[in-house]
Amino acid sequence: MQVTIDKDILELLDSLNVSEDKLESTINILLIEGIDSITSNEIFIESEKKKDLIKLKVMELKLKYMRKTIEILNNDY
């Protein structure tokens, strides 16, 4: 299944200062492993508040991804 990179994901990646060559792998890590695997490095996070905001954005993206997956599965049956 292919996930379209929408505005929300691009904003999140911009917040994390992700380089162009690491976009796809970073998206996969965020959706599968969560934000802690990305933000444990101090390079990405300037404050706990920013880390919490990014965690909320990742949770929203996970829910959006799950809804889309359920829609696709329902359409297949």
Distance bins in CASP14 RR format, pairs under 12 A and 6 or more apart:
PFRMAT RR
TARGET T0000
AUTHOR 0000-0000-0000
RMODE 2
METHOD distances of the structure
MODEL  1
1 31 0 0 0 0 0 1 0 0 0 0 0
1 65 0 0 0 0 1 0 0 0 0 0 0
1 66 0 0 0 0 0 1 0 0 0 0 0
1 68 0 0 0 0 1 0 0 0 0 0 0
1 69 1 0 0 1 0 0 0 0 0 0 0
1 70 0 0 0 0 0 1 0 0 0 0 0
1 71 0 0 0 0 0 1 0 0 0 0 0
1 72 1 0 0 1 0 0 0 0 0 0 0
1 73 0 0 0 0 1 0 0 0 0 0 0
1 76 0 0 0 0 0 1 0 0 0 0 0
2 24 0 0 0 0 0 1 0 0 0 0 0
2 27 0 0 0 0 0 1 0 0 0 0 0
2 65 0 0 0 0 0 1 0 0 0 0 0
2 68 0 0 0 0 0 1 0 0 0 0 0
2 69 0 0 0 0 0 1 0 0 0 0 0
2 72 0 0 0 0 0 1 0 0 0 0 0
3 9 0 0 0 0 1 0 0 0 0 0 0
3 23 0 0 0 0 0 1 0 0 0 0 0
3 24 0 0 0 0 1 0 0 0 0 0 0
3 27 1 0 0 1 0 0 0 0 0 0 0
3 28 0 0 0 0 1 0 0 0 0 0 0
3 30 0 0 0 0 0 1 0 0 0 0 0
3 31 1 0 0 1 0 0 0 0 0 0 0
3 32 0 0 0 0 0 1 0 0 0 0 0
3 61 0 0 0 0 1 0 0 0 0 0 0
3 62 0 0 0 0 0 1 0 0 0 0 0
3 64 0 0 0 0 1 0 0 0 0 0 0
3 65 1 0 0 1 0 0 0 0 0 0 0
3 66 0 0 0 0 0 1 0 0 0 0 0
3 67 0 0 0 0 0 1 0 0 0 0 0
3 68 1 0 0 1 0 0 0 0 0 0 0
3 69 0 0 0 0 1 0 0 0 0 0 0
3 72 0 0 0 0 0 1 0 0 0 0 0
4 10 0 0 0 0 0 1 0 0 0 0 0
4 27 0 0 0 0 0 1 0 0 0 0 0
4 61 0 0 0 0 0 1 0 0 0 0 0
4 64 0 0 0 0 0 1 0 0 0 0 0
4 65 0 0 0 0 0 1 0 0 0 0 0
4 68 0 0 0 0 1 0 0 0 0 0 0
5 11 0 0 0 0 0 1 0 0 0 0 0
5 12 0 0 0 0 0 1 0 0 0 0 0
5 13 0 0 0 0 1 0 0 0 0 0 0
5 14 0 0 0 0 0 1 0 0 0 0 0
5 18 0 0 0 0 0 1 0 0 0 0 0
5 20 0 0 0 0 0 1 0 0 0 0 0
5 23 1 0 0 1 0 0 0 0 0 0 0
5 24 0 0 0 0 1 0 0 0 0 0 0
5 26 0 0 0 0 0 1 0 0 0 0 0
5 27 1 0 0 1 0 0 0 0 0 0 0
5 28 0 0 0 0 0 1 0 0 0 0 0
5 30 0 0 0 0 0 1 0 0 0 0 0
5 31 0 0 0 0 0 1 0 0 0 0 0
5 61 0 0 0 0 0 1 0 0 0 0 0
5 65 0 0 0 0 0 1 0 0 0 0 0
6 12 0 0 0 0 0 1 0 0 0 0 0
6 13 0 0 0 0 0 1 0 0 0 0 0
6 27 0 0 0 0 0 1 0 0 0 0 0
6 60 0 0 0 0 0 1 0 0 0 0 0
6 61 0 0 0 0 1 0 0 0 0 0 0
6 64 0 0 0 0 1 0 0 0 0 0 0
6 65 0 0 0 0 0 1 0 0 0 0 0
6 68 0 0 0 0 0 1 0 0 0 0 0
7 13 0 0 0 0 0 1 0 0 0 0 0
7 14 0 0 0 0 0 1 0 0 0 0 0
7 57 0 0 0 0 0 1 0 0 0 0 0
7 61 0 0 0 0 0 1 0 0 0 0 0
7 64 0 0 0 0 0 1 0 0 0 0 0
8 14 0 0 0 0 0 1 0 0 0 0 0
8 15 0 0 0 0 0 1 0 0 0 0 0
8 27 0 0 0 0 0 1 0 0 0 0 0
8 30 0 0 0 0 0 1 0 0 0 0 0
8 54 0 0 0 0 0 1 0 0 0 0 0
8 56 0 0 0 0 0 1 0 0 0 0 0
8 57 1 0 0 1 0 0 0 0 0 0 0
8 58 0 0 0 0 0 1 0 0 0 0 0
8 59 0 0 0 0 0 1 0 0 0 0 0
8 60 1 0 0 1 0 0 0 0 0 0 0
8 61 1 0 0 1 0 0 0 0 0 0 0
8 62 0 0 0 0 0 1 0 0 0 0 0
8 63 0 0 0 0 0 1 0 0 0 0 0
8 64 1 0 0 1 0 0 0 0 0 0 0
8 65 0 0 0 0 0 1 0 0 0 0 0
9 15 0 0 0 0 0 1 0 0 0 0 0
9 16 0 0 0 0 0 1 0 0 0 0 0
9 18 0 0 0 0 0 1 0 0 0 0 0
9 23 0 0 0 0 1 0 0 0 0 0 0
9 24 0 0 0 0 0 1 0 0 0 0 0
9 26 0 0 0 0 1 0 0 0 0 0 0
9 27 1 0 0 1 0 0 0 0 0 0 0
9 28 0 0 0 0 0 1 0 0 0 0 0
9 30 0 0 0 0 1 0 0 0 0 0 0
9 31 0 0 0 0 1 0 0 0 0 0 0
9 57 0 0 0 0 1 0 0 0 0 0 0
9 58 0 0 0 0 1 0 0 0 0 0 0
9 60 0 0 0 0 0 1 0 0 0 0 0
9 61 1 0 0 1 0 0 0 0 0 0 0
9 62 0 0 0 0 0 1 0 0 0 0 0
9 64 0 0 0 0 1 0 0 0 0 0 0
9 65 0 0 0 0 1 0 0 0 0 0 0
10 16 0 0 0 0 0 1 0 0 0 0 0
10 18 0 0 0 0 1 0 0 0 0 0 0
10 20 0 0 0 0 0 1 0 0 0 0 0
10 23 0 0 0 0 1 0 0 0 0 0 0
10 26 0 0 0 0 0 1 0 0 0 0 0
10 27 0 0 0 0 1 0 0 0 0 0 0
10 57 0 0 0 0 0 1 0 0 0 0 0
10 61 0 0 0 0 0 1 0 0 0 0 0
11 18 0 0 0 0 0 1 0 0 0 0 0
11 53 0 0 0 0 0 1 0 0 0 0 0
11 54 0 0 0 0 0 1 0 0 0 0 0
11 57 1 0 0 1 0 0 0 0 0 0 0
11 58 0 0 0 0 0 1 0 0 0 0 0
11 60 0 0 0 0 0 1 0 0 0 0 0
11 61 0 0 0 0 0 1 0 0 0 0 0
12 18 0 0 0 0 1 0 0 0 0 0 0
12 23 0 0 0 0 0 1 0 0 0 0 0
12 26 0 0 0 0 1 0 0 0 0 0 0
12 27 0 0 0 0 1 0 0 0 0 0 0
12 29 0 0 0 0 0 1 0 0 0 0 0
12 30 1 0 0 1 0 0 0 0 0 0 0
12 31 0 0 0 0 0 1 0 0 0 0 0
12 34 0 0 0 0 0 1 0 0 0 0 0
12 35 0 0 0 0 1 0 0 0 0 0 0
12 38 0 0 0 0 1 0 0 0 0 0 0
12 39 0 0 0 0 0 1 0 0 0 0 0
12 44 0 0 0 0 0 1 0 0 0 0 0
12 50 0 0 0 0 0 1 0 0 0 0 0
12 53 0 0 0 0 1 0 0 0 0 0 0
12 54 1 0 0 1 0 0 0 0 0 0 0
12 55 0 0 0 0 0 1 0 0 0 0 0
12 56 0 0 0 0 0 1 0 0 0 0 0
12 57 1 0 1 0 0 0 0 0 0 0 0
12 58 1 0 0 1 0 0 0 0 0 0 0
12 59 0 0 0 0 0 1 0 0 0 0 0
12 60 0 0 0 0 1 0 0 0 0 0 0
12 61 1 0 0 1 0 0 0 0 0 0 0
12 62 0 0 0 0 0 1 0 0 0 0 0
12 64 0 0 0 0 0 1 0 0 0 0 0
13 19 0 0 0 0 1 0 0 0 0 0 0
13 20 0 0 0 0 1 0 0 0 0 0 0
13 22 0 0 0 0 1 0 0 0 0 0 0
13 23 1 0 0 1 0 0 0 0 0 0 0
13 24 0 0 0 0 0 1 0 0 0 0 0
13 25 0 0 0 0 0 1 0 0 0 0 0
13 26 1 0 0 1 0 0 0 0 0 0 0
13 27 1 0 0 1 0 0 0 0 0 0 0
13 29 0 0 0 0 0 1 0 0 0 0 0
13 30 0 0 0 0 1 0 0 0 0 0 0
13 35 0 0 0 0 0 1 0 0 0 0 0
13 38 0 0 0 0 0 1 0 0 0 0 0
13 44 0 0 0 0 0 1 0 0 0 0 0
13 54 0 0 0 0 0 1 0 0 0 0 0
13 57 0 0 0 0 0 1 0 0 0 0 0
13 58 0 0 0 0 0 1 0 0 0 0 0
13 61 0 0 0 0 0 1 0 0 0 0 0
14 20 0 0 0 0 0 1 0 0 0 0 0
14 23 0 0 0 0 0 1 0 0 0 0 0
14 26 0 0 0 0 0 1 0 0 0 0 0
14 44 0 0 0 0 0 1 0 0 0 0 0
14 54 0 0 0 0 0 1 0 0 0 0 0
14 57 0 0 0 0 0 1 0 0 0 0 0
15 26 0 0 0 0 0 1 0 0 0 0 0
15 30 0 0 0 0 0 1 0 0 0 0 0
15 35 0 0 0 0 0 1 0 0 0 0 0
15 38 0 0 0 0 0 1 0 0 0 0 0
15 39 0 0 0 0 0 1 0 0 0 0 0
15 44 0 0 0 0 1 0 0 0 0 0 0
15 45 0 0 0 0 1 0 0 0 0 0 0
15 46 0 0 0 0 0 1 0 0 0 0 0
15 50 1 0 0 1 0 0 0 0 0 0 0
15 51 0 0 0 0 0 1 0 0 0 0 0
15 53 1 0 0 1 0 0 0 0 0 0 0
15 54 1 0 0 1 0 0 0 0 0 0 0
15 55 0 0 0 0 0 1 0 0 0 0 0
15 56 0 0 0 0 0 1 0 0 0 0 0
15 57 1 0 0 1 0 0 0 0 0 0 0
15 58 0 0 0 0 0 1 0 0 0 0 0
16 22 0 0 0 0 1 0 0 0 0 0 0
16 23 0 0 0 0 0 1 0 0 0 0 0
16 26 1 0 0 1 0 0 0 0 0 0 0
16 27 0 0 0 0 0 1 0 0 0 0 0
16 29 0 0 0 0 0 1 0 0 0 0 0
16 30 0 0 0 0 1 0 0 0 0 0 0
16 34 0 0 0 0 0 1 0 0 0 0 0
16 35 0 0 0 0 1 0 0 0 0 0 0
16 37 0 0 0 0 0 1 0 0 0 0 0
16 38 1 0 0 1 0 0 0 0 0 0 0
16 39 1 0 0 1 0 0 0 0 0 0 0
16 41 0 0 0 0 0 1 0 0 0 0 0
16 43 0 0 0 0 1 0 0 0 0 0 0
16 44 1 0 1 0 0 0 0 0 0 0 0
16 45 0 0 0 0 1 0 0 0 0 0 0
16 46 0 0 0 0 0 1 0 0 0 0 0
16 50 0 0 0 0 1 0 0 0 0 0 0
16 51 0 0 0 0 0 1 0 0 0 0 0
16 53 0 0 0 0 0 1 0 0 0 0 0
16 54 1 0 0 1 0 0 0 0 0 0 0
16 55 0 0 0 0 0 1 0 0 0 0 0
16 57 0 0 0 0 1 0 0 0 0 0 0
16 58 0 0 0 0 0 1 0 0 0 0 0
17 23 0 0 0 0 0 1 0 0 0 0 0
17 26 0 0 0 0 0 1 0 0 0 0 0
17 38 0 0 0 0 0 1 0 0 0 0 0
17 39 0 0 0 0 0 1 0 0 0 0 0
17 41 0 0 0 0 0 1 0 0 0 0 0
17 43 1 0 0 1 0 0 0 0 0 0 0
17 44 1 0 0 1 0 0 0 0 0 0 0
17 45 0 0 0 0 0 1 0 0 0 0 0
17 46 0 0 0 0 0 1 0 0 0 0 0
17 50 0 0 0 0 0 1 0 0 0 0 0
17 54 0 0 0 0 0 1 0 0 0 0 0
18 24 0 0 0 0 0 1 0 0 0 0 0
18 25 0 0 0 0 1 0 0 0 0 0 0
18 26 1 0 1 0 0 0 0 0 0 0 0
18 27 0 0 0 0 1 0 0 0 0 0 0
18 28 0 0 0 0 0 1 0 0 0 0 0
18 29 0 0 0 0 0 1 0 0 0 0 0
18 30 0 0 0 0 1 0 0 0 0 0 0
18 38 0 0 0 0 1 0 0 0 0 0 0
18 39 0 0 0 0 0 1 0 0 0 0 0
18 43 0 0 0 0 0 1 0 0 0 0 0
18 44 0 0 0 0 1 0 0 0 0 0 0
18 54 0 0 0 0 0 1 0 0 0 0 0
19 25 0 0 0 0 0 1 0 0 0 0 0
19 26 0 0 0 0 1 0 0 0 0 0 0
19 43 0 0 0 0 0 1 0 0 0 0 0
19 44 0 0 0 0 0 1 0 0 0 0 0
20 26 0 0 0 0 0 1 0 0 0 0 0
22 28 0 0 0 0 0 1 0 0 0 0 0
22 29 0 0 0 0 1 0 0 0 0 0 0
22 30 0 0 0 0 0 1 0 0 0 0 0
22 38 0 0 0 0 0 1 0 0 0 0 0
22 44 0 0 0 0 0 1 0 0 0 0 0
23 29 0 0 0 0 0 1 0 0 0 0 0
23 30 0 0 0 0 0 1 0 0 0 0 0
24 30 0 0 0 0 0 1 0 0 0 0 0
24 31 0 0 0 0 0 1 0 0 0 0 0
25 31 0 0 0 0 0 1 0 0 0 0 0
25 32 0 0 0 0 0 1 0 0 0 0 0
25 33 0 0 0 0 0 1 0 0 0 0 0
25 37 0 0 0 0 0 1 0 0 0 0 0
25 38 0 0 0 0 0 1 0 0 0 0 0
26 32 0 0 0 0 0 1 0 0 0 0 0
26 33 0 0 0 0 0 1 0 0 0 0 0
26 34 0 0 0 0 0 1 0 0 0 0 0
26 35 0 0 0 0 0 1 0 0 0 0 0
26 37 0 0 0 0 1 0 0 0 0 0 0
26 38 1 0 0 1 0 0 0 0 0 0 0
26 39 0 0 0 0 0 1 0 0 0 0 0
26 44 0 0 0 0 0 1 0 0 0 0 0
26 54 0 0 0 0 0 1 0 0 0 0 0
26 58 0 0 0 0 0 1 0 0 0 0 0
26 61 0 0 0 0 0 1 0 0 0 0 0
27 33 0 0 0 0 0 1 0 0 0 0 0
27 34 0 0 0 0 0 1 0 0 0 0 0
27 35 0 0 0 0 0 1 0 0 0 0 0
27 38 0 0 0 0 0 1 0 0 0 0 0
27 58 0 0 0 0 0 1 0 0 0 0 0
27 61 0 0 0 0 1 0 0 0 0 0 0
27 62 0 0 0 0 0 1 0 0 0 0 0
27 65 0 0 0 0 1 0 0 0 0 0 0
28 34 0 0 0 0 0 1 0 0 0 0 0
28 37 0 0 0 0 0 1 0 0 0 0 0
28 38 0 0 0 0 0 1 0 0 0 0 0
28 61 0 0 0 0 0 1 0 0 0 0 0
28 65 0 0 0 0 0 1 0 0 0 0 0
29 35 0 0 0 0 1 0 0 0 0 0 0
29 36 0 0 0 0 0 1 0 0 0 0 0
29 37 1 0 1 0 0 0 0 0 0 0 0
29 38 1 0 1 0 0 0 0 0 0 0 0
29 39 0 0 0 0 0 1 0 0 0 0 0
29 40 0 0 0 0 0 1 0 0 0 0 0
29 44 0 0 0 0 0 1 0 0 0 0 0
29 58 0 0 0 0 0 1 0 0 0 0 0
30 36 0 0 0 0 0 1 0 0 0 0 0
30 37 0 0 0 0 1 0 0 0 0 0 0
30 38 1 0 0 1 0 0 0 0 0 0 0
30 39 0 0 0 0 1 0 0 0 0 0 0
30 44 0 0 0 0 0 1 0 0 0 0 0
30 54 0 0 0 0 1 0 0 0 0 0 0
30 55 0 0 0 0 0 1 0 0 0 0 0
30 57 0 0 0 0 1 0 0 0 0 0 0
30 58 1 0 1 0 0 0 0 0 0 0 0
30 59 0 0 0 0 0 1 0 0 0 0 0
30 60 0 0 0 0 0 1 0 0 0 0 0
30 61 1 0 0 1 0 0 0 0 0 0 0
30 62 0 0 0 0 1 0 0 0 0 0 0
30 65 0 0 0 0 1 0 0 0 0 0 0
31 37 0 0 0 0 0 1 0 0 0 0 0
31 38 0 0 0 0 0 1 0 0 0 0 0
31 57 0 0 0 0 0 1 0 0 0 0 0
31 58 1 0 0 1 0 0 0 0 0 0 0
31 59 0 0 0 0 0 1 0 0 0 0 0
31 60 0 0 0 0 0 1 0 0 0 0 0
31 61 1 0 0 1 0 0 0 0 0 0 0
31 62 1 0 0 1 0 0 0 0 0 0 0
31 63 0 0 0 0 0 1 0 0 0 0 0
31 64 0 0 0 0 1 0 0 0 0 0 0
31 65 1 0 1 0 0 0 0 0 0 0 0
31 66 0 0 0 0 1 0 0 0 0 0 0
31 68 0 0 0 0 0 1 0 0 0 0 0
31 69 0 0 0 0 0 1 0 0 0 0 0
32 38 0 0 0 0 0 1 0 0 0 0 0
32 58 0 0 0 0 0 1 0 0 0 0 0
32 61 0 0 0 0 0 1 0 0 0 0 0
32 62 0 0 0 0 1 0 0 0 0 0 0
32 65 0 0 0 0 0 1 0 0 0 0 0
33 39 0 0 0 0 0 1 0 0 0 0 0
33 40 0 0 0 0 0 1 0 0 0 0 0
33 58 0 0 0 0 1 0 0 0 0 0 0
33 62 0 0 0 0 0 1 0 0 0 0 0
34 40 0 0 0 0 0 1 0 0 0 0 0
34 51 0 0 0 0 0 1 0 0 0 0 0
34 54 0 0 0 0 1 0 0 0 0 0 0
34 55 0 0 0 0 1 0 0 0 0 0 0
34 57 0 0 0 0 0 1 0 0 0 0 0
34 58 1 0 1 0 0 0 0 0 0 0 0
34 59 0 0 0 0 1 0 0 0 0 0 0
34 61 0 0 0 0 1 0 0 0 0 0 0
34 62 0 0 0 0 1 0 0 0 0 0 0
34 65 0 0 0 0 0 1 0 0 0 0 0
35 41 0 0 0 0 0 1 0 0 0 0 0
35 44 0 0 0 0 1 0 0 0 0 0 0
35 45 0 0 0 0 1 0 0 0 0 0 0
35 50 0 0 0 0 0 1 0 0 0 0 0
35 51 1 0 0 1 0 0 0 0 0 0 0
35 52 0 0 0 0 1 0 0 0 0 0 0
35 53 0 0 0 0 0 1 0 0 0 0 0
35 54 1 0 1 0 0 0 0 0 0 0 0
35 55 1 0 1 0 0 0 0 0 0 0 0
35 56 0 0 0 0 1 0 0 0 0 0 0
35 57 0 0 0 0 1 0 0 0 0 0 0
35 58 1 0 1 0 0 0 0 0 0 0 0
35 59 0 0 0 0 1 0 0 0 0 0 0
35 60 0 0 0 0 0 1 0 0 0 0 0
35 61 0 0 0 0 1 0 0 0 0 0 0
35 62 0 0 0 0 0 1 0 0 0 0 0
36 44 0 0 0 0 0 1 0 0 0 0 0
36 45 0 0 0 0 0 1 0 0 0 0 0
36 51 0 0 0 0 1 0 0 0 0 0 0
36 52 0 0 0 0 0 1 0 0 0 0 0
36 54 0 0 0 0 0 1 0 0 0 0 0
36 55 0 0 0 0 1 0 0 0 0 0 0
36 58 0 0 0 0 1 0 0 0 0 0 0
37 44 0 0 0 0 0 1 0 0 0 0 0
37 55 0 0 0 0 0 1 0 0 0 0 0
37 58 0 0 0 0 0 1 0 0 0 0 0
38 44 1 0 0 1 0 0 0 0 0 0 0
38 45 0 0 0 0 1 0 0 0 0 0 0
38 51 0 0 0 0 0 1 0 0 0 0 0
38 54 0 0 0 0 1 0 0 0 0 0 0
38 55 0 0 0 0 0 1 0 0 0 0 0
38 57 0 0 0 0 0 1 0 0 0 0 0
38 58 0 0 0 0 1 0 0 0 0 0 0
39 45 1 0 1 0 0 0 0 0 0 0 0
39 46 0 0 0 0 0 1 0 0 0 0 0
39 47 0 0 0 0 0 1 0 0 0 0 0
39 48 0 0 0 0 0 1 0 0 0 0 0
39 50 0 0 0 0 1 0 0 0 0 0 0
39 51 1 0 1 0 0 0 0 0 0 0 0
39 52 0 0 0 0 0 1 0 0 0 0 0
39 53 0 0 0 0 0 1 0 0 0 0 0
39 54 1 0 0 1 0 0 0 0 0 0 0
39 55 0 0 0 0 1 0 0 0 0 0 0
39 57 0 0 0 0 0 1 0 0 0 0 0
39 58 0 0 0 0 1 0 0 0 0 0 0
40 51 0 0 0 0 1 0 0 0 0 0 0
41 51 0 0 0 0 0 1 0 0 0 0 0
42 48 0 0 0 0 0 1 0 0 0 0 0
42 50 0 0 0 0 0 1 0 0 0 0 0
42 51 0 0 0 0 0 1 0 0 0 0 0
44 50 0 0 0 0 1 0 0 0 0 0 0
44 51 0 0 0 0 1 0 0 0 0 0 0
44 54 0 0 0 0 1 0 0 0 0 0 0
45 51 1 0 1 0 0 0 0 0 0 0 0
45 52 0 0 0 0 1 0 0 0 0 0 0
45 53 0 0 0 0 0 1 0 0 0 0 0
45 54 1 0 0 1 0 0 0 0 0 0 0
45 55 0 0 0 0 0 1 0 0 0 0 0
46 53 0 0 0 0 0 1 0 0 0 0 0
46 54 0 0 0 0 0 1 0 0 0 0 0
47 53 0 0 0 0 1 0 0 0 0 0 0
47 54 0 0 0 0 0 1 0 0 0 0 0
48 54 0 0 0 0 0 1 0 0 0 0 0
48 55 0 0 0 0 0 1 0 0 0 0 0
49 55 0 0 0 0 0 1 0 0 0 0 0
49 56 0 0 0 0 0 1 0 0 0 0 0
50 56 0 0 0 0 0 1 0 0 0 0 0
50 57 0 0 0 0 0 1 0 0 0 0 0
51 57 0 0 0 0 0 1 0 0 0 0 0
51 58 0 0 0 0 0 1 0 0 0 0 0
52 58 0 0 0 0 0 1 0 0 0 0 0
52 59 0 0 0 0 0 1 0 0 0 0 0
53 59 0 0 0 0 0 1 0 0 0 0 0
53 60 0 0 0 0 0 1 0 0 0 0 0
54 60 0 0 0 0 0 1 0 0 0 0 0
54 61 0 0 0 0 0 1 0 0 0 0 0
55 61 0 0 0 0 0 1 0 0 0 0 0
55 62 0 0 0 0 0 1 0 0 0 0 0
56 62 0 0 0 0 0 1 0 0 0 0 0
56 63 0 0 0 0 0 1 0 0 0 0 0
57 63 0 0 0 0 0 1 0 0 0 0 0
57 64 0 0 0 0 0 1 0 0 0 0 0
58 64 0 0 0 0 0 1 0 0 0 0 0
58 65 0 0 0 0 0 1 0 0 0 0 0
59 65 0 0 0 0 0 1 0 0 0 0 0
59 66 0 0 0 0 0 1 0 0 0 0 0
60 66 0 0 0 0 0 1 0 0 0 0 0
60 67 0 0 0 0 0 1 0 0 0 0 0
61 67 0 0 0 0 0 1 0 0 0 0 0
61 68 0 0 0 0 0 1 0 0 0 0 0
62 68 0 0 0 0 0 1 0 0 0 0 0
62 69 0 0 0 0 0 1 0 0 0 0 0
63 69 0 0 0 0 0 1 0 0 0 0 0
63 70 0 0 0 0 0 1 0 0 0 0 0
64 70 0 0 0 0 0 1 0 0 0 0 0
64 71 0 0 0 0 0 1 0 0 0 0 0
65 71 0 0 0 0 0 1 0 0 0 0 0
65 72 0 0 0 0 0 1 0 0 0 0 0
66 72 0 0 0 0 0 1 0 0 0 0 0
66 73 0 0 0 0 0 1 0 0 0 0 0
67 73 0 0 0 0 0 1 0 0 0 0 0
67 74 0 0 0 0 0 1 0 0 0 0 0
68 74 0 0 0 0 0 1 0 0 0 0 0
68 75 0 0 0 0 0 1 0 0 0 0 0
69 75 0 0 0 0 0 1 0 0 0 0 0
69 76 0 0 0 0 0 1 0 0 0 0 0
70 76 0 0 0 0 0 1 0 0 0 0 0
70 77 0 0 0 0 0 1 0 0 0 0 0
71 77 0 0 0 0 0 1 0 0 0 0 0
END
